[in-house]
Amino acid sequence: MANLEYMLRHWVLTTFEQIPIDEITAEILEPFLVRALEVSADRGRFSRGILDMVMDFAVRNGIAPANPMRAEGKKSEAVPSDG
């Protein structure tokens, strides 16, 4: 669990901390996901999963209008999902 928290705090949050969550788009996420996959397949899967969860939370709570991780026609092929 400590590794998960470290990755969230030091990699994901530091990348997106200056962008309001309701302004995050698939176009903003794509380069981040590509870089994550370049580091490792595990980091790519973690990054895709955590961003999907965070954006789902934002949508459910009225913070963001939609989850860009699930944008029609913009699904990243750079980082395969676990499914």
Secondary structure as GFF3:
##gff-version 3
##sequence-region A 1 83
A	DSSP	alpha_helix	2	7	.	.	.	ID=ss1
A	DSSP	pi_helix	8	12	.	.	.	ID=ss2
A	DSSP	alpha_helix	13	16	.	.	.	ID=ss3
A	DSSP	three_ten_helix	21	23	.	.	.	ID=ss4
A	DSSP	alpha_helix	26	39	.	.	.	ID=ss5
A	DSSP	alpha_helix	41	60	.	.	.	ID=ss6
A	DSSP	three_ten_helix	68	70	.	.	.	ID=ss7
###
